[in-house]
Amino acid sequence: MKICLATDTFLPEVNGVTTVLAMMRDGLRRRGHAVLVLAPDYGHPSEDEDRVHRLGAVPCPGYSQVRLSWPWGRGLHRVLDRFTPDLIHAVTEGPLGLFGRSCAQRRGLPLVSSFHTDFPRYAARYLGALAVGPTRAYIRWFHQAACMTQTPSEATRDELVRLGLPHAVVWGRGVDTARFRPGRRSSVRRGLAHAIEPVRVLHVGRLAVEKDVDTLIAAFRLAHERVGTAATFTVAGDGPKAQAVRDALPFARHLGFLERDVLADLYADSDIFVFPSPTETCGLVALEALASGVPVIGARAGGIPGNVRDGITGHLITAGDAPRFADAIVGLIQDDQQRNAMGQAARAFAVGRDWAVELNQLEAAYARLTCATMPATVPSIWPTTTSVT
């Protein structure tokens, strides 16, 4: 098959969407499919630029990490003419996603879309309640054109169905269990397994308003006040609120953006992962922590409850309730037995979310929509339509 992925975010930008997209691209290529990625230009290429067509882009006003392209013009259409895709996947709802959507409709090609980012909730936090209605209307309009819309959690899938998108399916919640694994724990930490040393509490993620960094700050401060030197606190990530987080948590280590392998080592060397964001459709960093054998304390909101089993692989806390987050952190710091049991259960759960399973479903779904001959059988969760609606 020839598959075109139209996305408004891609490597070298690192976030949950680009991580999933890179795994999609690489996995499909290894299985013999041709994949063309249409993506913004960030001014410096990623390591693998083969079959990536970059378009000039400018920073999004108010959020410079996001790049916006202007894809309409003959040049990009000629790129697609040469590639002759069998299917177009609009990965994001920005300009490049819109271009992919339009091209699929004009060319009579199957269109698949993704809903990775909960824009209605983002709109509420950045623009206020009045922006939610128009944002939902746009999301409904954008995804109605697709044969299927993939989203990584049951909760988000159900929201999309209620929004008027009955073709929404759950896909995209895989994790690289070979990279993120407990075995990466440093030999020093393994050697100190029975020694008295501080418990390591970690947060990884984009430091922005929609991630509820205020709850993270308050929970870390409350927990630190109660446990003192019994625990260390680390924040890895960058974003618009990074300086505010550094200023508010002077006792914590602040590591900024980390390469994937360095991040994998950090997860494995940690003991508790804290993730209070209420706007996740999946929460890939939480899955990476679970795969590393680290229990997760997360918000009972969005896609997080689909990954964290309350009381088994971690704890789910009401979004925004910093004192309860702090209680959960302190409880696991003080209970080695429960923390270790949750870590083992976390790894066992994550192994079931390995990317091979996700790629099997993706490949079969694409084959069904393009009428390609494939040995795989499409699972019953996928829609049966093969035409663009």
Stockholm file with secondary structure:
# STOCKHOLM 1.0

chainA/1-389         MKICLATDTFLPEVNGVTTVLAMMRDGLRRRGHAVLVLAPDYGHPSEDEDRVHRLGAVPCPGYSQVRLSWPWGRGLHRVLDRFTPDLIHAVTEGPLGLFGRSCAQRRGLPLVSSFHTDFPRYAARYLGALAVGPTRAYIRWFHQAACMTQTPSEATRDELVRLGLPHAVVWGRGVDTARFRPGRRSSVRRGLAHAIEPVRVLHVGRLAVEKDVDTLIAAFRLAHERVGTAATFTVAGDGPKAQAVRDALPFARHLGFLERDVLADLYADSDIFVFPSPTETCGLVALEALASGVPVIGARAGGIPGNVRDGITGHLITAGDAPRFADAIVGLIQDDQQRNAMGQAARAFAVGRDWAVELNQLEAAYARLTCATMPATVPSIWPTTTSVT
#=GR chainA/1-389 SS CEEEEECSCCTTSCSHHHHHHHHHHHHHHHTTCEEEEEEECCSSCCSCCTTEEEECEEEETTEEEEEEECCCSHHHHHHHHHHCCSEEEECSSSHHHHHHHHHHHHHTCCEEEECCBCHHHHHHHHHCGGGHHHHHHHHHHHHHTSSEEEESCHHHHHHHHHTTCTTEEECCCCBCTTTSCGGGSCHHHHHTTTSCCCEEEEEESCCSGGGTHHHHHHHHHHHHHHHGGGEEEEEECCSTTHHHHHHHCTTSEEEESCCHHHHHHHHHTCSEEEECCSCBSSCHHHHHHHHTTCCEEEESSTTGGGTCCBTTTEEEECTTCHHHHHHHHHHHHHCHHHHHHHHHHHHHHHHTTBHHHHHHHHHHHHHHHHTCCCSSCCCTTSCCCCSCC
#=GC SS_cons         CEEEEECSCCTTSCSHHHHHHHHHHHHHHHTTCEEEEEEECCSSCCSCCTTEEEECEEEETTEEEEEEECCCSHHHHHHHHHHCCSEEEECSSSHHHHHHHHHHHHHTCCEEEECCBCHHHHHHHHHCGGGHHHHHHHHHHHHHTSSEEEESCHHHHHHHHHTTCTTEEECCCCBCTTTSCGGGSCHHHHHTTTSCCCEEEEEESCCSGGGTHHHHHHHHHHHHHHHGGGEEEEEECCSTTHHHHHHHCTTSEEEESCCHHHHHHHHHTCSEEEECCSCBSSCHHHHHHHHTTCCEEEESSTTGGGTCCBTTTEEEECTTCHHHHHHHHHHHHHCHHHHHHHHHHHHHHHHTTBHHHHHHHHHHHHHHHHTCCCSSCCCTTSCCCCSCC
//
